[in-house]
Amino acid sequence: QMKKQCDQKLLIRMKTECVPCSLNLETQCPAGYTKITNGTGIPDCRYYLEIKTHTLSFPGCRHHCMKEFEQPECCQGYWGPDCMGK
C-alpha cells in the first residue's frame, strides 16, 4: 500500500501587540498559539500614547507566539480530496 497522504506541517508565527514592558508579563497569545518568549517578552518595538495634541512614542515589549498546523496534502502522483492515484 503506497502512502497517498503526505500532510505538510506548517508553523505559523505571530507577535502580540506592543505594550509597556512592565505590562507585558500578563500578555497571552491568541487561542491555539503557544508563547515562545518568556517574562516581559522582547523589547523590539515602540508603542504610542496620544497626549492632547502630541503623540509620544515609547520603547515597548511584545511576545512571539507559534502555532503548529497540519495542512492535508497528497503525496506526489495523487490528487483530489481523497488523494486518488493515476
N, C-alpha and C positions, 0 to 999 in steps of 0.2 A: 504493500500500500504506500504509494507516494504521498508525501506531505503536500496538501493543497493550500493550506492556510499558513501564511508567514506574517503574522502580526508585527507591526512596527512599534517599538517603544519610543514614545516621544517625551521629552522633558520640557515642560512649559515653565518659564521663569517669569517672575514679575517683581516689582518693587512697590512697597507701601508708600503712602503719601509722606512728603517731607514735613516733619514736625520738630519742635524744640527737642533736643536730645533727652532732656530730663523727663519728658512726657512719653518718650518712645519705648520705655520698658514695657508699658501696658499694651502696645500695639499688637494686634493679632493679624495673621494673614487671612485672606478670604477663605470661606469654607472649601475644604478639599485640598488646600495648599499647606505645605509644611514650611515652617520658618527655618531658614538655613543660616541665619545670623543670630548672634547672642546679645544679651544685655541691651544696650541702647541702640544697637544696630551699627550702621556705617555712616560716618559723618561726611557724606559726599554730595550734599545738596543744600539748597537755600529755600527758606520759606519767607513769605511776605506778610507784613502787617500794614494795614491801612490806618493811618492816624490823621484824622481830619483831611487835609489836602495832600498829605505826603504818603508815599508807600515806602516802607523801610524793609530792607532785606537782611535776613539773619542766617548764619550757618545753622543747618539742622541735620537731623539723622533720619534714616529710613531703614527698613528691614528688607531683605531679599527673601522671596518665597519661591517654592518649587512644587510642581505637581507632576506626577508620572501618569502618563496617559497611553493606553494601548489603542493604536489605530488598526482596525482589521484590514488586512491586505492579503491578496492571493499570492502564492509563490509564482515564480516565472513560468509562463506557459499555461496558467489558469486564469480564468476571468469570471466576472459576474458575481451576483450576491452569494451564490453557493460555490464559488471557485470551481467551475466546471472545466474539465480538461478538453483537449483538442478533439 
